[in-house]
Amino acid sequence: AAAAKEHQLLGQDKEKVSQWVTELEQALVTAREVASKRESQLKELERQRVEQLSRLEANAAQKLQAEVGRLKSEAAAAAKAAAQEAAVAQREAVRAAMAIASKAQ
C-alpha cells in the first residue's frame, strides 16, 4: 500500500512537472513572439527615422541652394551697382579735370 501510495505521488509529481514544462514552453513561445514583434516595431521606427532624416536633409539642401542663389543674385546686383557708381565717379572726375584744365588756360 505504501508503495502504491508512493507510486501515485510520483505520478502526480511527474504530472505537475510535465504541466510546468508545458507552461514554461508556452511562456517561452509568448516571450519570443513579443520580442519578435518589438524587434519589428523598432526596425519600422528606425526606417521611419531614416526616411524623415533624408527628407530633412533634402529640405535643408534645397533651402541652402535657394539661399546661395539669392546671395549670388545680391552679389551680382551689388557688383553692377558698384560698377555704375564707379563709372559715374569716373565721368565726374573727367569733367572736373576738364573744368580745371579749361580754367588753367
C-alpha positions in Angstrom: 0.0 0.0 0.0 2.8 2.3 0.8 4.5 1.5 -2.5 1.2 2.2 -4.3 0.8 5.5 -2.5 4.4 6.4 -3.3 3.9 5.4 -6.9 0.7 7.6 -7.0 2.6 10.5 -5.5 5.4 10.1 -8.1 2.9 10.0 -10.9 1.3 13.2 -9.5 4.7 14.9 -9.2 5.6 13.8 -12.8 2.3 15.2 -14.0 2.9 18.5 -12.2 6.4 18.8 -13.6 5.1 18.0 -17.1 2.4 20.7 -16.7 5.1 23.2 -15.5 7.3 22.3 -18.5 4.3 22.9 -20.8 3.5 26.2 -19.2 7.2 27.3 -19.4 7.4 26.3 -23.1 4.2 28.4 -23.7 5.7 31.3 -21.8 8.9 31.0 -23.9 6.9 31.0 -27.1 5.0 34.0 -26.0 8.1 35.8 -25.0 9.7 35.1 -28.3 6.6 36.4 -30.1 6.7 39.6 -28.0 10.4 40.0 -28.7 9.9 39.5 -32.4 7.1 41.9 -32.5 9.1 44.5 -30.6 12.1 44.0 -32.9 9.8 44.6 -35.9 8.4 47.7 -34.3 11.9 49.0 -33.6 13.0 48.3 -37.2 10.0 50.2 -38.5 10.7 53.1 -36.2 14.3 53.1 -37.5 13.2 53.0 -41.1 10.8 55.9 -40.4 13.5 58.0 -38.7 15.9 57.4 -41.6 13.2 58.4 -44.0 12.5 61.5 -42.0 16.2 62.4 -41.8 16.5 62.0 -45.5 13.6 64.4 -46.1 15.1 66.9 -43.7 18.4 66.7 -45.4 16.8 67.2 -48.8 14.8 70.1 -47.5 17.9 71.7 -45.9 19.8 71.2 -49.1 17.1 72.9 -51.1 16.9 75.8 -48.7 20.7 76.2 -48.8 20.7 76.1 -52.6 18.0 78.8 -52.7 19.9 80.9 -50.2 23.1 80.6 -52.2 21.2 81.6 -55.3 19.8 84.6 -53.5 23.2 85.7 -52.2 24.7 85.3 -55.7 21.9 87.5 -57.1 22.5 90.1 -54.4 26.3 90.0 -55.0 25.7 90.4 -58.8 23.4 93.3 -58.2 25.8 94.9 -55.8 28.7 94.5 -58.2 26.6 96.0 -61.0 25.6 99.0 -58.8 29.2 99.5 -57.7 30.4 99.4 -61.4 27.7 102.0 -62.3 28.8 104.2 -59.3 32.4 103.9 -60.4 31.5 104.9 -64.0 29.6 107.9 -62.7 32.5 108.9 -60.4 35.0 108.4 -63.3 32.8 110.7 -65.6 32.6 113.3 -62.8 36.4 113.1 -62.3 36.9 113.6 -66.1 34.5 116.6 -66.1 36.2 118.1 -63.1 39.6 117.6 -64.7 38.4 119.2 -67.9 36.9 122.1 -66.0 40.2 122.6 -64.1 42.1 122.4 -67.4 39.9 124.9 -69.1 40.3 127.4 -66.2 44.0 126.9 -66.3 44.2 128.0 -69.9 
